[in-house]
């Protein structure tokens, strides 16, 4: 089972990272899910694939009543991001899914009906959760053609989907990045291959540099915090992307 | 007809069931192709009987009946194919349901507090729905399929009788007797092909009840 670890807490406003399942089979890529709680409302970010639903749900249920989750945010359309949607809808048919308008007719192949989806326009939108205003930040072509990240200005946390992701070996998979230079080696090949557009990358770097960010939370690997946030953005801005080999 | 597969409990049997449906469909395709061939053969036989005139009147009537038989057979096979498509849809839905159930059961074993109680309630309601709704769906479809195959077998038996009668009528065909005999033998052989396909179809269909 995964564990739900608090990464931010301020009264009724919390961020939980759902991470690291020791029972996960090797053939499934490891994923991080995040739960943002505000007052009586909660949104689950990149809820994960069907196969990790039991681990994610169980981890959440140790610290939070999952019946209060009535929104999910999908950064993009990949199966490890959102194929568990049908399971969440089994549990609560009222769950709404925020996703790029580009994918709203594709994702129902995983589950859900027309009214399940709230399409996010290309320039982003605000998503209100228990009075807290979150911003869907455009990250198109990083890597998906309809791609969003989610920014919480109050907590100063950016959920960054696949940007910042690292495929970490056992023993180097801590919740937070502790040694940036050592960590980033595990992110490099992933970013070169998966991030398809240099222009999109530069746009994203400019966009997020203007935000106040204490933590960058990717969907795979460790969380960047403090000075590592700027280190990561600088590193990413210099990286050649969209190439098959380094 | 007890002992049918229960895919909702044994999802591994879904693949077996789908492979069985594919085999049935292949036989249906083969029968449809042969029925089309009989239709063309019957049309040629009608022209031949017309040329033979008075001496082949009976053969002409039987050729018309064989043509009607071919059309009925094609229609019957279309309905059979639709029924097997229904079976594929039902199997697919059950596979999906069994996967959801498996994941929910796994979730229940680890979940705590309200989450666990919620999963318990969901599993109970799904179990009740499964008992009243879907557990017999595949069996019902299979019974329908078996009945349709039995009806088709009867229809083909009629075609076989028509072909044999045409062979007898051919003997009275005067100067055209040899040609009419050849055509009626072709009918008999072709209907024999259909009978063999139907025997395979019946065999594949009965596999369900051996599980």
Contacts between the chains, C-beta under 8 A, distances in Angstrom:
chain1	res1	chain2	res2	distance
A	1	B	110	4.7
A	50	B	99	7.4
A	50	B	103	6.4
A	51	B	103	7.6
A	53	B	103	5.4
A	53	B	107	6.6
A	54	B	103	5.8
A	54	B	106	4.1
A	54	B	107	4.0
A	54	B	109	7.9
A	54	B	110	6.2
A	54	B	111	8.0
A	55	B	110	7.3
A	57	B	107	5.0
A	57	B	111	6.1
A	57	B	115	6.3
A	57	B	119	7.6
A	58	B	107	6.0
A	58	B	110	3.6
A	58	B	111	4.5
A	58	B	112	7.2
A	58	B	115	7.1
A	60	B	115	6.8
A	61	B	111	4.4
A	61	B	112	5.1
A	61	B	113	5.8
A	61	B	114	7.0
A	61	B	115	2.6
A	61	B	116	6.4
A	62	B	112	5.1
A	62	B	113	7.5
A	65	B	113	7.1
A	65	B	114	4.5
A	65	B	115	6.9
A	66	B	114	7.3
A	66	B	115	4.6
A	66	B	118	6.7
A	67	B	114	6.2
A	67	B	115	7.9
A	67	B	118	5.8
A	86	B	100	7.1
A	87	B	100	6.7
A	87	B	103	5.9
A	87	B	104	7.6
A	90	B	100	5.8
A	90	B	104	7.1
A	90	B	122	6.5
A	91	B	118	6.5
A	91	B	119	7.3
A	91	B	122	6.2
